[in-house]
Amino acid sequence: MLKHVAVSPHRARADSVSLASSASCCSLGSLEHRHDSVTDLSHRTTTIKVYARCLRPDIEYKTLSVTWGTRAQEVVATLLGKFRMRHRDPRLFYLSMEVRVRAAGLRTTLVLDDDARPAALQACHPKGYSKFSLQMLPGGLIKIYDSALMSSSQYKCLLTSERTTADEVLAILLHCYDSTEGVERFSLYEVSPSQEYERKLHPDDLPLMVQRSWASDSDCHFRVRRNPRAPPLPPRALPPPERVAVDDDEPERALSALSLEAEGEKRRYSPVYKFPSISYCRETKNDYLYI
């Protein structure tokens, strides 16, 4: 048995297409407006107070101006830069947030990950009911021979975390010497003189975990070497030479000339020193040949 299916004539009408397109345009417009509002919100500036006594006993807290999009990892790096501690490993530190519930009289401490937004979290609670603190993770001491970075230095000991990579260790060493060279120009090697063995660490290897795998009586150590295929350094931009102001009345230099004085058929040549003045050349009766 066949059934007759009637197709609605409105499916092929132009106004139905325009309604669908207008609805889609409205939905796209609302999404764009929502995206713009979120973007404007992430650039809004506020202040947070971070207690950082773990850096130094004399430091109680530091007030920072941040945006709603600033991450916790960026806050840690800003604190180390404010107190001139760029030689410290930023992965040793993290932010914690203490939230107080006034009605119940409870205090809860939250550990913030690196991508958390402290300003946005602070806005979720009443003013004065949240507190940020800088905390320090347990790390380990590694010894690195870094004469490739500074010829006068033999080695340097760094306190690093278990998550610090080889490239991040090199970046800390470059900060210690205020070097402007890039990390890609150097590599970290694991060296064992007794076994005549050395291995180039991958940029993502963890030096502290590698050191913990060594035997207690091992003579292994870390050494920094310069990459032989590193790109050449860009040419250093020289400052433009300073121009010394010269008075207009004082001539810059004298030019040697020959004065040609006509005396009948004979001419007498006498060296004189004249300045290249156009008015003088017009007023003089002699011809001057400038050399």
C-alpha positions as CSV (number, residue, x, y, z in Angstrom):
1,M,0.0,0.0,0.0
2,L,1.4,3.3,-1.0
3,K,1.0,6.4,1.0
4,H,0.9,9.8,-0.4
5,V,3.3,12.1,1.3
6,A,2.6,15.8,0.8
7,V,5.6,18.0,0.8
8,S,5.0,21.3,2.4
9,P,5.3,24.2,0.0
10,H,7.1,26.3,2.7
11,R,10.3,24.2,2.4
12,A,11.1,25.8,-1.0
13,R,10.1,29.3,-0.1
14,A,12.7,32.0,0.2
15,D,11.3,33.4,3.5
16,S,11.9,30.1,5.2
17,V,15.6,30.2,4.2
18,S,15.8,33.8,5.3
19,L,14.4,32.9,8.7
20,A,16.9,30.1,9.2
21,S,19.8,32.3,8.1
22,S,18.6,35.1,10.3
23,A,18.4,32.7,13.3
24,S,21.9,31.4,12.6
25,C,23.1,35.0,12.3
26,C,21.5,35.9,15.6
27,S,23.1,32.8,17.3
28,L,26.5,33.7,15.8
29,G,26.1,37.3,16.9
30,S,25.3,36.2,20.5
31,L,28.4,33.9,20.5
32,E,30.6,36.7,19.3
33,H,29.2,39.1,21.9
34,R,29.8,36.5,24.6
35,H,33.4,36.0,23.4
36,D,34.0,39.7,23.5
37,S,32.7,40.0,27.0
38,V,34.9,37.1,28.2
39,T,37.9,38.8,26.5
40,D,37.2,42.1,28.2
41,L,36.8,40.3,31.5
42,S,40.2,38.6,31.2
43,H,41.9,42.0,30.7
44,R,40.3,43.6,33.8
45,T,42.9,44.6,36.4
46,T,42.7,44.0,40.1
47,T,45.1,43.5,43.0
48,I,45.9,40.4,45.1
49,K,47.9,40.1,48.3
50,V,50.4,37.2,48.4
51,Y,52.1,36.2,51.6
52,A,55.7,35.2,50.7
53,R,57.5,34.5,54.0
54,C,59.0,31.3,52.5
55,L,61.3,33.5,50.3
56,R,62.8,35.5,53.2
57,P,61.9,35.8,56.9
58,D,61.6,39.6,56.6
59,I,59.0,39.4,53.7
60,E,55.5,39.3,55.0
61,Y,53.4,39.9,51.9
62,K,53.5,41.6,48.5
63,T,50.6,43.3,46.7
64,L,50.5,42.6,43.0
65,S,48.5,44.1,40.2
66,V,47.2,41.3,38.0
67,T,44.5,40.7,35.4
68,W,41.7,38.2,35.6
69,G,43.6,36.1,33.1
70,T,46.9,36.0,35.0
71,R,47.9,32.4,35.9
72,A,49.3,31.2,39.2
73,Q,52.6,30.3,37.5
74,E,53.0,33.9,36.2
75,V,52.3,35.2,39.7
76,V,55.2,33.1,41.1
77,A,57.6,34.3,38.4
78,T,56.5,37.9,39.1
79,L,57.3,37.5,42.8
80,L,60.7,36.1,42.1
81,G,61.5,38.9,39.8
82,K,60.2,41.6,42.3
83,F,62.6,40.3,45.0
84,R,65.5,39.7,42.5
85,M,65.5,35.9,42.9
86,R,65.6,34.8,39.3
87,H,68.3,32.4,40.2
88,R,65.7,30.4,42.2
89,D,63.8,27.6,40.6
90,P,60.2,28.7,40.0
91,R,59.0,25.1,40.0
92,L,59.9,24.9,43.6
93,F,57.0,27.3,44.5
94,Y,53.3,27.2,44.2
95,L,50.3,29.2,45.4
96,S,47.8,28.1,48.0
97,M,44.4,29.8,48.7
98,E,42.9,29.8,52.2
99,V,39.1,30.3,52.1
100,R,37.3,31.2,55.3
101,V,33.6,30.4,55.9
102,R,32.4,32.9,58.5
103,A,29.1,31.3,59.4
104,A,30.6,27.9,60.1
105,G,33.9,29.2,61.3
106,L,35.8,26.9,59.0
107,R,39.1,27.5,57.0
108,T,39.9,25.5,53.9
109,T,43.2,25.6,52.1
110,L,43.2,24.9,48.4
111,V,46.4,24.1,46.4
112,L,46.3,26.0,43.1
113,D,47.7,24.4,39.9
114,D,49.9,26.4,37.5
115,D,47.0,27.3,35.2
116,A,44.6,28.6,38.0
117,R,43.5,32.2,37.8
118,P,43.9,33.8,41.3
119,A,42.1,37.0,40.5
120,A,39.0,35.1,39.2
121,L,39.1,32.8,42.3
122,Q,39.3,35.8,44.6
123,A,36.2,37.4,43.0
124,C,34.2,34.3,43.9
125,H,34.4,35.1,47.6
126,P,33.7,38.2,49.7
127,K,36.5,40.6,50.3
128,G,38.8,39.5,53.1
129,Y,37.6,35.9,53.1
130,S,40.4,34.6,50.9
131,K,44.1,34.6,51.4
132,F,46.9,33.7,49.0
133,S,50.2,32.3,50.2
134,L,53.4,31.2,48.4
135,Q,54.5,27.7,49.4
136,M,57.7,25.8,48.7
137,L,58.0,22.2,47.6
138,P,60.8,19.9,48.8
139,G,63.6,19.7,46.2
140,G,67.1,18.5,45.8
141,L,70.6,19.9,45.3
142,I,72.4,19.3,42.0
143,K,76.0,20.2,41.2
144,I,76.7,21.4,37.6
145,Y,80.1,22.2,36.1
146,D,79.4,25.4,34.1
147,S,82.7,26.7,32.8
148,A,81.2,26.8,29.3
149,L,79.0,29.6,30.6
150,M,81.6,31.5,32.6
151,S,85.3,30.7,32.2
152,S,86.0,31.9,35.8
153,S,83.4,29.5,37.3
154,Q,84.1,25.9,38.1
155,Y,80.7,24.7,39.2
156,K,77.4,25.8,40.7
157,C,74.9,24.1,43.0
158,L,71.2,24.6,42.4
159,L,68.2,23.7,44.4
160,T,65.7,22.3,41.9
161,S,62.4,20.5,42.0
162,E,61.6,17.0,40.6
163,R,59.6,18.6,37.8
164,T,62.4,20.9,36.5
165,T,63.7,20.0,33.1
166,A,67.2,20.3,31.6
167,D,66.3,23.4,29.6
168,E,64.9,25.1,32.7
169,V,68.1,24.3,34.6
170,L,70.1,25.9,31.8
171,A,67.8,29.0,31.9
172,I,68.4,29.4,35.6
173,L,72.2,29.2,35.1
174,L,72.0,31.9,32.4
175,H,70.0,34.1,34.7
176,C,72.7,33.7,37.4
177,Y,75.3,35.2,35.0
178,D,72.9,37.7,33.4
179,S,73.7,36.2,30.0
180,T,71.7,37.2,27.0
181,E,72.4,33.9,25.1
182,G,69.6,31.5,24.4
183,V,69.1,28.1,26.0
184,E,69.3,26.4,22.6
185,R,73.0,27.2,22.4
186,F,73.9,24.9,25.3
187,S,73.2,21.3,26.4
188,L,73.4,19.5,29.7
189,Y,75.5,16.3,29.8
190,E,75.7,13.4,32.3
191,V,79.4,12.6,32.6
192,S,81.1,9.6,34.4
193,P,85.0,10.0,34.2
194,S,85.6,6.5,35.7
195,Q,83.5,4.8,33.1
196,E,84.5,7.2,30.3
197,Y,80.9,7.7,29.6
198,E,78.8,10.8,28.9
199,R,75.3,11.3,27.7
200,K,73.5,14.4,26.4
201,L,70.3,15.0,28.3
202,H,67.1,15.6,26.3
203,P,65.7,19.1,26.9
204,D,62.7,17.5,28.7
205,D,64.8,15.2,31.0
206,L,64.6,15.8,34.7
207,P,68.1,16.3,36.1
208,L,67.2,15.7,39.8
209,M,65.5,12.3,38.9
210,V,68.6,11.4,36.8
211,Q,70.9,12.2,39.8
212,R,68.8,10.1,42.1
213,S,69.3,7.0,39.9
214,W,73.1,7.2,40.4
215,A,74.9,4.9,42.8
216,S,76.0,6.3,46.1
217,D,79.7,5.8,45.2
218,S,79.3,7.0,41.6
219,D,81.5,9.9,40.3
220,C,78.8,11.0,37.8
221,H,78.1,14.7,37.5
222,F,76.5,17.2,35.2
223,R,78.4,19.4,32.8
224,V,77.3,22.2,30.5
225,R,78.6,22.2,27.0
226,R,78.2,24.6,24.1
227,N,76.4,23.1,21.1
228,P,78.8,23.0,18.1
229,R,76.0,23.6,15.7
230,A,74.4,26.5,17.5
231,P,73.4,29.4,15.3
232,P,75.8,32.3,15.3
233,L,75.1,35.2,17.5
234,P,73.3,38.1,15.8
235,P,75.6,41.2,15.2
236,R,75.7,43.5,18.1
237,A,74.0,46.8,17.3
238,L,76.4,49.7,17.8
239,P,75.1,52.9,19.1
240,P,75.2,55.8,16.6
241,P,78.2,58.1,17.1
242,E,77.5,61.2,19.0
243,R,77.6,64.4,17.0
244,V,79.5,67.3,18.5
245,A,77.8,70.6,18.1
246,V,79.9,73.0,16.1
247,D,79.4,76.7,16.0
248,D,78.4,78.0,12.5
249,D,81.0,80.8,12.8
250,E,83.8,78.4,13.5
251,P,85.0,76.6,10.3
252,E,85.1,72.8,10.5
253,R,88.2,72.3,8.4
254,A,90.4,74.3,6.0
255,L,91.0,73.3,2.4
256,S,94.2,73.7,0.6
257,A,94.1,75.7,-2.6
258,L,96.3,77.3,-5.2
259,S,95.9,81.0,-5.9
260,L,96.4,81.7,-9.5
261,E,97.4,85.4,-9.9
262,A,97.9,86.6,-13.4
263,E,100.9,88.9,-14.0
264,G,101.0,89.4,-17.7
265,E,101.9,86.2,-19.5
266,K,103.5,84.6,-16.3
267,R,101.4,83.2,-13.5
268,R,102.6,82.8,-10.0
269,Y,101.3,79.9,-7.9
270,S,101.2,80.4,-4.1
271,P,99.5,77.9,-1.7
272,V,96.9,79.5,0.5
273,Y,94.2,78.1,2.8
274,K,90.7,79.2,2.2
275,F,87.3,78.0,3.5
276,P,84.7,76.7,1.1
277,S,82.4,79.7,1.3
278,I,80.3,80.5,-1.7
279,S,80.0,84.2,-0.9
280,Y,83.8,84.4,-0.7
281,C,84.2,82.7,-4.1
282,R,81.9,85.2,-5.6
283,E,83.6,88.2,-4.1
284,T,87.2,87.2,-4.8
285,K,89.0,88.4,-7.9
286,N,91.2,85.3,-8.2
287,D,90.4,81.8,-9.3
288,Y,90.9,79.1,-6.8
289,L,91.5,75.5,-7.5
290,Y,90.4,73.3,-4.5
291,I,92.4,70.1,-4.0
